[in-house]
Amino acid sequence: MELEAKLSVLDISSAEPANVSVAHLSEVSPPVHVHVAPGRHELRAAFSDGEEVRVIVEATQGQTVPFSVVRSARETGRASR
């Protein structure tokens, strides 16, 4: 598809229920498949207990980037690829 060749696609998932915001999306529940401009984007995930995770996602033109939002009580939250 021509659109996907010019943009990047983020495939965002989460093992736990969370509301995710990135680029033009605000507080959606994964799994979510979103087109974004190539470049760096801040992804925010809010969990029901109030914990919030913020990570930078690198989106590459023409590529689908899978991300799984994870957290740990012992570490800072992060997204893993």
N, C-alpha and C positions, 0 to 999 in steps of 0.2 A: 504494500500500500504506500502511496506517495507521502502521505502524512507521516507515517512511521519512519520513512527514510530521512526526513528533515528534523524530526524530533527524537526524543528518547522516551522509552516506556519504563515506568517503575512498577514492578510487581511487588506489592507490599503485603506481607502476611504477619500474623502475630499468634503465638501459642496461647496467649491469654486475651480476654476481651479488653479492647482499648479503643480510644478514639484517636485517629491519626489526622494530622494536618500537614500538608506539604504543597508548595506552590499555590495553585488556585483552589485546592480542596481544603475544606475546613471540617474537622471533627467527623470523619467517616470511619466506619468499622471495617477493618480488614476481613477478608482479603479484598484488595482494591488494585485495579490495573489503570494507571493514569499516564497520559501523555504530558511531558514537560519539555521545556526548552533545554538544549544541551547546557551543561554547566553544573555548578554547585547549588544545592538546595538544602535548606534546613528542614528536617523532618521532626515533627513533635508528636509524641504519643502520650496520652493521658490515661492512666489506669484508674479503676473504680475506687482504689484506696487513696487517691490523691497524688500518687507518685507520677512524676512527669519525666520523660526521656526526651532529650534533644540530641540529634546527630546531624552531621553533614553528609549528604548523599551526593556522589558524583555521577551525573547522568551523561552518557556518551551518545553523540548523534548516531541514529540508526540502530541503536542497541537496546535490548531489553535488560534491565538491571533488577534482579531479584533481591529483595531485602526482607529479612524476618526481624521484627522488633522484639528485642529480648531485654530483660532486666535481671538484676541480682541484688539481693539485700546487702551483700558485702561489697559491691562494686557500683560505680556510676553506670547508669543505664546506657545502652548503646544499641545500634542496629548491626546485625551481622549479615554478611553477604553469603 
